[in-house]
Amino acid sequence: MLRALGFRNKNLIGLISLQSFSFSIPGLLGGLLVAYILNIIARYFIFSLAQTTTDYNMSTGAIILGVVLGLVLPLIANILPIKRALSKNLRESLDMYHRSVNEL
């Protein structure tokens, strides 16, 4: 529908990517916060049961991997819808009869 309003392909790709980031960045920050809190709880139980003094902090590699996957996977998940939306011409995209027949 946005293509019918005059959006160019480049603008539509940017809009879908922006929407992807608007969901993935808060989820990524929330996930890192929950992981940090659960790590503190697990560290407390490990220290109290094992009575050790070793360090069980989250490694920087784990944090970097979480951030990279949290940013890259939503972009990869949007590649197919973007290709599907841009592969059809505008008439085929707006034709509701053929869309419902093809989905059945």
C-alpha positions as CSV (number, residue, x, y, z in Angstrom):
1,M,0.0,0.0,0.0
2,L,2.9,2.4,0.7
3,R,4.1,1.9,-2.9
4,A,0.7,3.2,-4.1
5,L,1.2,6.3,-2.0
6,G,4.4,7.0,-3.8
7,F,7.1,5.4,-1.7
8,R,10.2,4.5,-3.7
9,N,11.8,1.1,-3.2
10,K,14.8,2.7,-1.4
11,N,12.4,4.5,1.0
12,L,10.4,1.3,1.6
13,I,13.5,-0.7,2.4
14,G,14.5,2.0,4.9
15,L,11.1,2.1,6.5
16,I,11.0,-1.7,7.0
17,S,14.5,-1.7,8.4
18,L,13.7,1.1,10.8
19,Q,10.6,-0.8,12.0
20,S,12.9,-3.8,12.5
21,F,15.3,-1.8,14.6
22,S,12.5,-0.2,16.6
23,F,11.5,-3.6,17.8
24,S,15.0,-5.2,18.1
25,I,16.9,-2.5,20.0
26,P,14.5,-2.3,23.0
27,G,14.3,-6.1,23.0
28,L,18.1,-6.3,22.9
29,L,18.5,-3.9,25.8
30,G,15.8,-5.7,27.8
31,G,17.4,-9.0,27.1
32,L,20.9,-7.8,28.2
33,L,19.4,-6.4,31.4
34,V,17.6,-9.6,32.2
35,A,20.7,-11.7,31.4
36,Y,22.8,-9.4,33.7
37,I,20.3,-9.7,36.6
38,L,20.0,-13.5,36.2
39,N,23.8,-13.7,36.1
40,I,24.0,-11.9,39.4
41,I,21.5,-14.3,40.9
42,A,23.3,-17.4,39.5
43,R,26.6,-16.0,40.8
44,Y,25.3,-15.6,44.3
45,F,24.1,-19.2,44.4
46,I,27.3,-20.5,42.9
47,F,29.4,-18.5,45.4
48,S,27.3,-19.5,48.4
49,L,27.1,-23.3,47.5
50,A,30.6,-23.8,46.2
51,Q,32.2,-21.3,48.6
52,T,34.7,-20.2,45.9
53,T,36.0,-16.8,45.1
54,T,36.4,-17.1,41.3
55,D,34.8,-14.6,39.0
56,Y,31.7,-15.6,37.1
57,N,31.0,-12.3,35.3
58,M,29.5,-12.2,31.8
59,S,32.3,-12.3,29.3
60,T,32.6,-9.5,26.8
61,G,32.5,-12.1,24.0
62,A,29.0,-13.2,25.2
63,I,27.8,-9.6,25.3
64,I,29.2,-8.8,21.9
65,L,27.7,-12.0,20.4
66,G,24.3,-11.1,21.9
67,V,24.4,-7.5,20.5
68,V,25.5,-8.7,17.1
69,L,22.9,-11.4,16.9
70,G,20.3,-9.0,18.2
71,L,21.0,-6.5,15.5
72,V,21.7,-8.9,12.5
73,L,18.9,-11.5,12.9
74,P,16.0,-9.0,12.6
75,L,17.6,-7.6,9.4
76,I,18.0,-11.1,8.0
77,A,14.4,-11.9,9.0
78,N,13.2,-8.9,7.0
79,I,15.0,-9.7,3.8
80,L,12.3,-12.1,2.5
81,P,9.3,-9.8,3.1
82,I,11.2,-6.9,1.5
83,K,12.0,-9.0,-1.5
84,R,8.4,-10.3,-1.7
85,A,7.0,-6.7,-1.4
86,L,9.3,-5.3,-4.1
87,S,9.2,-8.2,-6.6
88,K,5.6,-7.6,-7.7
89,N,4.5,-4.7,-9.7
90,L,2.1,-2.2,-8.2
91,R,-1.0,-3.6,-9.9
92,E,-0.4,-7.2,-8.6
93,S,0.3,-5.9,-5.1
94,L,-3.0,-4.0,-4.9
95,D,-5.2,-6.7,-6.6
96,M,-7.1,-8.2,-3.7
97,Y,-8.9,-10.9,-5.7
98,H,-5.7,-12.6,-6.9
99,R,-4.1,-12.2,-3.5
100,S,-6.9,-14.1,-1.8
101,V,-7.0,-16.8,-4.6
102,N,-3.2,-17.3,-4.4
103,E,-3.2,-17.6,-0.6
104,L,-5.9,-20.4,-0.7
